Amino acid sequence: MTSAPTTTMPAPRKHLLDVLRFGAAFAVVVYHFTATPTASTYWGTDVTALFDGINQVTRYGWLAVEAFFVISGFAILWSSQGRTVAQFTGSRAGRLYPALWACVLVTALLQSVWTGGRELSVGDTLLNLTMAPDVFGAELSQVVYWTLLVELKFYVLVGLLMLLGPLTRGRVLTLALAWPAAGMLVRGFGYPEVAEHLVVRHSVYFGIGMILFLLWQDVSARREAEPDGTRRALAVDAGALALLLVLAGDRVTTSSEHAAALQGVPVHAGVAVVVLLAVVGAVWLAVQPGATVREPHLAALCVLAGALTYPLYLVHTQFGWAVTEALAGQGVNAWAVLVAATTVSLVLAAAIHYAVERPFSTRLRRAVTRRLTPGPTRPSRPVAPDDRAAQGHDAHAVRSQDVVAQAQQARVAA
């Protein structure tokens, strides 16, 4: 074990991680508007021909979801450090549910007046509020909501791991490697449905993010001249990352075939693998010490981009397609329609962020944390007003083999 850090000063916010998250969300938006068969329905023509130029790029936009999972693997471990299970659960609830509830409700309003959208029953709409409508066989309010259950399963696994004790390196490595391995074994033994419940198709991306987090810690520890044990830790990190990248490359190759069949255009596996590697490299670069924007106005813009990522992701498909159908049907220029659909999605995302997330996320986080904290005991430290680590905000940079215990020791020492 390495020694505990001697300071609890927060690490600089990772502004480029904010930008990367927003870029991934924007890629999903453009993918849904210019590359999917559903989009062709609302445009009234084949989007692969209508947007032939940019479609050569946007047809790979589905990889942005994999990027989100990689970022989540890193950010969730970061946000869990120094927190109890109650605090971790509260942070996730406060971060995710207010925006989701708002998006589901405004989407239901749209669907009540727009005949071209999804026609959900009241029951299905209410089940979408749980973040796990798939479990109940309900129709999704928006097509992207399937990823929410995948994320939720990851949070549950991390929460269960926290119940066992501190998130040691060994436990994190075990989760990162054993999760995809278990899924593949289950599938190999002829239980594909169970493998789907284990989200084996996506677990490798979370694993990559988790290993990047450990690697980030160990590189930081070595940079700060901590004991030579970091050399062995770095070797283990590198080996685990290489293994997961191989598995992810195989996964992306298979997904490329599915994407090509869905879109009816060539989706080259080699290009997809390169994009995946570029995503992993971008995440790594985004969390380096120099990845901080110091110009105040530009930094504020990065923060806003990170804040809009989640509501933009949640709200864009139904509203964007409604705008597309309305304007394209009137013969409006395709590029003007695309700009209008994207702008409406961004404006709605901003409205949800300012009107719902900012006033209610902190309240829900604190309420859930208090509810789950046993007896009169209060959290060991105040709950942050926003989920800083998950959005790339300041967080305690714990540079040890024990992600949680060392941070707590440092606070006591201070």
C-alpha positions as CSV (number, residue, x, y, z in Angstrom):
1,M,0.0,0.0,0.0
2,T,1.2,3.5,-0.8
3,S,1.0,6.2,1.8
4,A,-2.1,8.5,2.0
5,P,-1.9,11.8,0.3
6,T,-0.9,14.7,2.5
7,T,-3.4,17.1,1.1
8,T,-7.1,17.1,0.3
9,M,-6.9,20.0,-2.1
10,P,-9.2,19.4,-5.1
11,A,-7.8,18.5,-8.5
12,P,-8.5,21.0,-11.3
13,R,-11.7,20.5,-13.2
14,K,-11.2,18.5,-16.4
15,H,-12.8,20.9,-18.9
16,L,-11.8,18.8,-21.9
17,L,-13.8,15.9,-20.4
18,D,-16.8,18.2,-20.4
19,V,-16.2,19.0,-24.1
20,L,-15.7,15.3,-24.9
21,R,-19.0,14.4,-23.3
22,F,-20.8,17.1,-25.2
23,G,-19.1,16.0,-28.4
24,A,-20.3,12.5,-27.9
25,A,-23.9,13.7,-27.3
26,F,-23.7,15.9,-30.4
27,A,-22.5,12.9,-32.4
28,V,-25.5,10.9,-31.3
29,V,-27.8,13.7,-32.3
30,V,-26.4,14.1,-35.8
31,Y,-26.3,10.3,-36.2
32,H,-30.0,10.0,-35.4
33,F,-30.9,12.9,-37.7
34,T,-28.7,12.0,-40.7
35,A,-27.9,8.3,-40.7
36,T,-30.7,6.1,-39.3
37,P,-33.6,4.5,-41.2
38,T,-36.0,6.2,-38.8
39,A,-34.7,9.6,-39.8
40,S,-35.4,8.7,-43.4
41,T,-39.0,8.3,-42.5
42,Y,-39.3,11.8,-41.2
43,W,-37.2,13.3,-44.0
44,G,-39.3,11.6,-46.6
45,T,-36.2,10.4,-48.4
46,D,-33.1,8.2,-47.8
47,V,-30.8,10.2,-45.5
48,T,-27.8,8.3,-46.8
49,A,-28.4,10.0,-50.1
50,L,-29.7,13.3,-48.8
51,F,-26.6,13.8,-46.6
52,D,-24.2,11.8,-48.7
53,G,-21.2,13.9,-47.7
54,I,-21.5,14.0,-43.9
55,N,-23.1,10.6,-43.8
56,Q,-19.7,9.1,-44.6
57,V,-18.8,10.3,-41.0
58,T,-22.1,10.3,-39.2
59,R,-22.8,6.7,-40.0
60,Y,-20.3,5.9,-37.2
61,G,-22.1,8.1,-34.7
62,W,-23.4,5.0,-32.8
63,L,-19.9,4.7,-31.4
64,A,-20.6,7.8,-29.3
65,V,-22.6,5.5,-27.0
66,E,-19.5,3.3,-26.4
67,A,-17.7,6.6,-25.7
68,F,-20.2,7.4,-23.0
69,F,-19.7,4.1,-21.4
70,V,-15.9,4.5,-21.4
71,I,-16.3,8.0,-19.8
72,S,-18.8,6.6,-17.3
73,G,-16.4,3.9,-16.2
74,F,-13.8,6.6,-15.4
75,A,-16.2,9.2,-14.0
76,I,-18.2,6.9,-11.7
77,L,-15.1,5.6,-10.0
78,W,-14.0,9.2,-9.6
79,S,-17.3,10.3,-8.1
80,S,-17.5,7.4,-5.7
81,Q,-14.2,8.1,-4.0
82,G,-14.6,9.4,-0.4
83,R,-18.3,8.6,-0.5
84,T,-20.5,6.2,1.4
85,V,-22.9,4.0,-0.4
86,A,-25.7,6.4,0.7
87,Q,-23.8,9.4,-0.7
88,F,-23.0,7.6,-3.9
89,T,-26.6,6.6,-4.4
90,G,-27.8,10.1,-3.6
91,S,-25.3,11.5,-6.1
92,R,-26.5,9.2,-8.9
93,A,-30.2,9.8,-8.2
94,G,-29.8,13.6,-8.0
95,R,-27.8,13.6,-11.2
96,L,-30.0,11.4,-13.3
97,Y,-33.6,11.5,-12.3
98,P,-34.7,15.1,-12.4
99,A,-33.7,15.6,-16.0
100,L,-35.1,12.2,-16.9
101,W,-38.5,12.9,-15.3
102,A,-38.7,16.3,-17.1
103,C,-37.7,14.7,-20.5
104,V,-40.3,11.9,-20.1
105,L,-43.1,14.4,-19.3
106,V,-42.3,16.9,-22.0
107,T,-42.0,14.0,-24.5
108,A,-45.4,12.7,-23.4
109,L,-46.8,16.2,-24.1
110,L,-45.3,16.1,-27.6
111,Q,-46.6,12.6,-28.3
112,S,-50.1,13.7,-27.3
113,V,-50.3,16.2,-30.2
114,W,-47.8,14.7,-32.7
115,T,-49.2,11.8,-34.6
116,G,-45.8,10.9,-36.1
117,G,-44.2,10.1,-32.8
118,R,-44.3,7.1,-30.5
119,E,-47.7,6.5,-29.0
120,L,-47.2,5.4,-25.4
121,S,-49.8,4.4,-22.9
122,V,-50.0,6.3,-19.6
123,G,-48.6,3.2,-18.0
124,D,-45.6,3.0,-20.3
125,T,-44.9,6.7,-19.8
126,L,-44.9,6.2,-16.0
127,L,-42.6,3.2,-16.3
128,N,-40.1,5.3,-18.3
129,L,-39.8,7.5,-15.2
130,T,-38.1,4.5,-13.4
131,M,-35.1,4.6,-15.9
132,A,-35.7,0.9,-16.4
133,P,-38.8,0.5,-18.6
134,D,-37.2,-2.4,-20.4
135,V,-37.5,-4.5,-17.3
136,F,-41.3,-4.1,-17.4
137,G,-41.6,-4.6,-21.1
138,A,-42.7,-1.0,-21.6
139,E,-42.1,1.0,-24.8
140,L,-39.3,3.6,-24.5
141,S,-40.3,7.3,-24.6
142,Q,-37.2,8.0,-26.8
143,V,-35.0,5.5,-28.5
144,V,-31.9,6.3,-26.6
145,Y,-33.4,5.3,-23.2
146,W,-32.2,1.7,-23.6
147,T,-28.8,3.0,-22.5
148,L,-30.1,4.2,-19.2
149,L,-30.7,0.7,-17.9
150,V,-27.2,-0.3,-19.0
151,E,-25.8,2.6,-17.0
152,L,-28.0,1.8,-14.1
153,K,-26.7,-1.8,-13.9
154,F,-23.2,-0.4,-13.8
155,Y,-24.1,1.9,-10.9
156,V,-25.6,-1.1,-9.1
157,L,-22.5,-3.1,-9.5
158,V,-20.3,-0.3,-8.2
159,G,-22.7,0.2,-5.3
160,L,-22.6,-3.5,-4.4
161,L,-18.8,-3.4,-4.5
162,M,-18.8,-0.4,-2.1
163,L,-21.0,-2.4,0.3
164,L,-18.2,-5.0,0.5
165,G,-15.7,-2.4,1.7
166,P,-13.3,0.1,0.2
167,L,-12.9,0.2,-3.5
168,T,-9.4,-1.3,-3.5
169,R,-7.4,-1.7,-6.7
170,G,-8.0,-5.5,-6.6
171,R,-11.7,-5.1,-6.4
172,V,-11.8,-2.5,-9.2
173,L,-9.6,-4.7,-11.4
174,T,-11.8,-7.7,-10.6
175,L,-15.0,-5.9,-11.7
176,A,-13.3,-4.5,-14.8
177,L,-12.1,-7.9,-16.0
178,A,-14.5,-10.4,-14.5
179,W,-17.7,-8.6,-15.6
180,P,-17.1,-9.1,-19.4
181,A,-15.5,-12.5,-18.8
182,A,-18.5,-13.7,-16.9
183,G,-20.9,-12.5,-19.6
184,M,-18.9,-14.3,-22.3
185,L,-18.8,-17.5,-20.3
186,V,-22.6,-17.3,-19.8
187,R,-23.1,-16.8,-23.5
188,G,-20.7,-19.6,-24.3
189,F,-22.7,-22.0,-22.1
190,G,-25.8,-21.2,-24.1
191,Y,-27.6,-18.6,-22.1
192,P,-27.7,-15.5,-24.3
193,E,-30.6,-14.0,-22.5
194,V,-28.7,-14.0,-19.2
195,A,-25.7,-12.5,-21.0
196,E,-27.9,-9.7,-22.2
197,H,-29.0,-9.0,-18.6
198,L,-25.4,-8.9,-17.7
199,V,-24.9,-6.3,-20.5
200,V,-21.9,-8.3,-21.8
201,R,-22.0,-6.3,-25.0
202,H,-21.2,-3.1,-23.2
203,S,-19.4,-4.2,-20.0
204,V,-16.0,-4.1,-21.7
205,Y,-16.3,-0.3,-22.3
206,F,-17.1,0.4,-18.7
207,G,-14.1,-1.8,-17.9
208,I,-11.8,0.3,-20.1
209,G,-13.0,3.4,-18.3
210,M,-12.3,1.9,-14.9
211,I,-8.8,0.8,-15.9
212,L,-8.1,4.3,-17.2
213,F,-9.1,5.6,-13.8
214,L,-6.6,3.3,-12.1
215,L,-3.9,4.2,-14.6
216,W,-4.6,7.9,-14.0
217,Q,-4.2,7.4,-10.3
218,D,-1.0,5.4,-10.6
219,V,0.6,7.8,-13.1
220,S,-0.2,10.6,-10.7
221,A,1.3,8.7,-7.8
222,R,4.5,8.1,-9.8
223,R,4.6,11.8,-10.8
224,E,4.5,12.7,-7.2
225,A,7.4,10.4,-6.4
226,E,5.4,7.9,-4.3
227,P,7.0,4.5,-3.6
228,D,8.3,2.4,-6.5
229,G,5.4,0.0,-6.1
230,T,3.6,2.2,-8.7
231,R,5.8,0.6,-11.4
232,R,4.2,-2.8,-10.8
233,A,0.7,-1.2,-10.6
234,L,1.3,0.6,-13.9
235,A,2.3,-2.7,-15.6
236,V,-0.9,-4.4,-14.3
237,D,-3.0,-1.4,-15.5
238,A,-1.4,-1.5,-18.9
239,G,-1.9,-5.3,-19.3
240,A,-5.5,-5.1,-18.2
241,L,-6.2,-2.1,-20.6
242,A,-4.6,-4.0,-23.5
243,L,-6.7,-7.0,-22.9
244,L,-9.9,-5.0,-22.7
245,L,-9.0,-3.1,-25.8
246,V,-8.7,-6.4,-27.7
247,L,-12.1,-7.5,-26.5
248,A,-13.6,-4.1,-27.3
249,G,-12.1,-4.3,-30.8
250,D,-13.8,-7.6,-31.3
251,R,-17.1,-6.2,-29.9
252,V,-16.9,-3.1,-32.2
253,T,-16.2,-5.3,-35.2
254,T,-19.4,-7.3,-34.6
255,S,-21.4,-4.1,-33.9
256,S,-20.1,-2.6,-37.2
257,E,-21.8,-5.5,-39.1
258,H,-25.1,-4.8,-37.3
259,A,-24.8,-1.1,-38.0
260,A,-24.2,-1.7,-41.7
261,A,-27.3,-4.0,-41.8
262,L,-29.4,-1.4,-40.0
263,Q,-28.3,1.6,-42.1
264,G,-27.9,-0.1,-45.4
265,V,-24.5,1.4,-46.0
266,P,-21.0,0.1,-45.5
267,V,-19.7,0.5,-42.0
268,H,-16.1,-0.5,-41.9
269,A,-14.9,-2.4,-38.9
270,G,-11.4,-1.0,-39.2
271,V,-12.6,2.5,-39.1
272,A,-14.8,1.7,-36.1
273,V,-11.9,0.3,-34.2
274,V,-9.8,3.3,-35.0
275,V,-12.6,5.6,-33.7
276,L,-12.8,3.5,-30.5
277,L,-9.1,3.8,-29.9
278,A,-9.3,7.5,-30.6
279,V,-12.0,7.8,-28.0
280,V,-9.9,6.0,-25.4
281,G,-7.0,8.2,-26.2
282,A,-9.1,11.3,-26.0
283,V,-10.5,10.3,-22.6
284,W,-6.9,9.8,-21.4
285,L,-5.7,13.1,-22.7
286,A,-8.8,14.9,-21.3
287,V,-7.9,14.0,-17.7
288,Q,-4.2,14.9,-17.8
289,P,-2.9,17.8,-15.6
290,G,-2.8,20.2,-18.4
291,A,-6.3,19.5,-19.6
292,T,-7.7,22.5,-17.8
293,V,-9.0,25.7,-19.5
294,R,-7.9,28.7,-17.6
295,E,-9.6,31.4,-19.6
296,P,-12.7,32.1,-17.5
297,H,-15.2,32.6,-20.3
298,L,-14.1,29.6,-22.3
299,A,-14.0,27.5,-19.1
300,A,-17.6,28.5,-18.3
301,L,-18.6,27.5,-21.8
302,C,-17.0,24.1,-21.3
303,V,-18.8,23.7,-18.1
304,L,-22.1,24.6,-19.8
305,A,-21.4,22.1,-22.5
306,G,-20.9,19.3,-19.9
307,A,-24.1,20.3,-18.2
308,L,-26.2,20.2,-21.4
309,T,-24.9,16.8,-22.4
310,Y,-27.4,14.6,-20.5
311,P,-30.6,16.5,-21.2
312,L,-29.6,16.9,-24.9
313,Y,-29.1,13.2,-25.1
314,L,-32.4,12.4,-23.5
315,V,-34.7,14.8,-25.4
316,H,-33.4,15.1,-29.0
317,T,-34.9,12.2,-31.0
318,Q,-38.6,12.8,-30.7
319,F,-38.4,16.5,-30.8
320,G,-35.8,16.6,-33.5
321,W,-37.8,14.3,-35.7
322,A,-41.0,16.3,-35.1
323,V,-39.2,19.4,-36.3
324,T,-37.8,17.4,-39.3
325,E,-41.2,16.1,-40.3
326,A,-42.9,19.5,-40.1
327,L,-40.2,21.4,-42.0
328,A,-39.1,18.8,-44.5
329,G,-42.7,18.3,-45.5
330,Q,-42.9,21.9,-46.4
331,G,-39.9,21.7,-48.7
332,V,-37.5,23.6,-46.5
333,N,-33.8,23.2,-47.3
334,A,-32.4,20.0,-45.7
335,W,-29.5,21.8,-44.1
336,A,-31.8,24.4,-42.6
337,V,-34.1,21.7,-41.3
338,L,-31.1,19.9,-39.7
339,V,-30.0,23.1,-38.0
340,A,-33.5,23.8,-36.8
341,A,-33.9,20.3,-35.4
342,T,-30.6,20.5,-33.6
343,T,-31.3,24.0,-32.3
344,V,-34.7,23.0,-30.9
345,S,-33.0,20.0,-29.1
346,L,-30.3,22.3,-27.6
347,V,-32.9,24.9,-26.4
348,L,-35.0,22.2,-24.8
349,A,-31.9,20.7,-23.1
350,A,-30.9,24.2,-21.8
351,A,-34.5,24.7,-20.5
352,I,-34.5,21.4,-18.7
353,H,-31.0,22.1,-17.2
354,Y,-31.9,25.5,-15.9
355,A,-35.5,24.9,-14.9
356,V,-35.2,21.4,-13.5
357,E,-31.7,20.2,-12.9
358,R,-30.2,23.2,-11.2
359,P,-33.1,23.8,-8.7
360,F,-33.9,20.1,-8.0
361,S,-30.9,17.9,-8.5
362,T,-29.2,19.0,-5.2
363,R,-32.4,18.6,-3.2
364,L,-33.0,15.1,-4.5
365,R,-29.4,14.1,-3.8
366,R,-29.5,15.3,-0.3
367,A,-32.9,13.8,0.4
368,V,-31.8,10.4,-0.9
369,T,-28.6,10.5,1.0
370,R,-30.3,11.4,4.3
371,R,-32.9,8.7,3.7
372,L,-30.3,6.0,3.2
373,T,-28.0,7.2,6.0
374,P,-28.8,5.0,9.1
375,G,-29.8,6.6,12.4
376,P,-28.9,10.1,13.3
377,T,-25.5,9.7,11.6
378,R,-24.7,12.4,9.1
379,P,-22.5,12.0,6.0
380,S,-18.8,12.3,6.8
381,R,-18.5,15.3,4.6
382,P,-21.1,17.7,3.0
383,V,-22.7,16.4,-0.2
384,A,-21.4,18.5,-3.1
385,P,-23.9,20.8,-4.8
386,D,-23.4,18.9,-8.0
387,D,-21.9,15.6,-9.1
388,R,-18.5,17.1,-9.7
389,A,-16.6,14.0,-10.6
390,A,-19.3,12.6,-13.0
391,Q,-19.2,15.8,-14.9
392,G,-15.5,16.3,-14.8
393,H,-15.6,18.8,-11.9
394,D,-13.1,19.1,-9.0
395,A,-12.7,15.9,-7.0
396,H,-10.3,14.6,-4.4
397,A,-7.4,13.1,-6.4
398,V,-6.7,10.0,-4.4
399,R,-3.4,8.5,-5.4
400,S,-3.2,5.2,-3.7
401,Q,-4.1,1.6,-4.0
402,D,-7.2,2.1,-1.9
403,V,-9.5,4.5,-3.6
404,V,-11.7,5.3,-0.6
405,A,-9.9,4.4,2.6
406,Q,-6.8,6.5,1.8
407,A,-9.0,9.6,1.1
408,Q,-10.7,9.2,4.4
409,Q,-7.3,8.8,6.2
410,A,-6.1,12.0,4.5
411,R,-9.1,13.9,5.8
412,V,-8.4,12.7,9.3
413,A,-4.8,13.6,9.0
414,A,-5.6,17.1,7.8
